[in-house]
């Protein structure tokens, strides 16, 4: 419950930057694991392999950071608008981010499915954080 007190006094931009840095770092780690695997599957070696792995790390890190930033800013904005800190904020933020991630597919089924999935995951993570 101390986290809610600290979060109430912290600006949304600071929370978002912290979230972006943490999740982008996790994305870089994930990219450093998947990049070499994908390079092996493509049969790359030498400089093309190094370039591919570096691009993979950067791409994954950027995608994860953008996801975290949008989720955190949306959650914080909804929380400030509603004046409450509950699971609904995270669920709505998850739905927004899920919709944005799947918007590139132009498939309504995938947009709705991804929005629902990330809404559930956001709500579950926020619920587990409160205990």
Long-range contacts (C-beta under 8 A, 24 or more apart in sequence): 1-130, 3-129, 4-85, 7-85, 8-85, 12-72, 12-73, 12-76, 12-77, 12-80, 13-73, 15-72, 15-76, 16-68, 16-69, 16-72, 16-73, 16-76, 19-68, 19-69, 19-71, 19-72, 20-65, 20-68, 20-69, 20-72, 21-65, 22-68, 23-64, 23-65, 23-67, 23-68, 24-61, 24-62, 24-64, 24-65, 24-68, 25-61, 26-64, 27-60, 27-61, 27-62, 27-63, 27-64, 27-65, 28-57, 28-58, 28-60, 28-61, 30-60, 30-64, 31-56, 31-57, 31-58, 31-59, 31-60, 31-61, 32-57, 34-60, 35-60, 67-97, 67-101, 70-96, 70-97, 70-100, 71-96, 71-97, 71-122, 75-122, 75-126, 86-126, 87-123, 87-126, 87-127, 88-123, 89-126, 90-122, 90-123, 90-125, 90-126, 91-119, 91-120, 91-122, 91-123, 91-126, 92-119, 93-122, 94-118, 94-119, 94-120, 94-121, 94-122, 94-123, 95-119, 95-122, 97-122
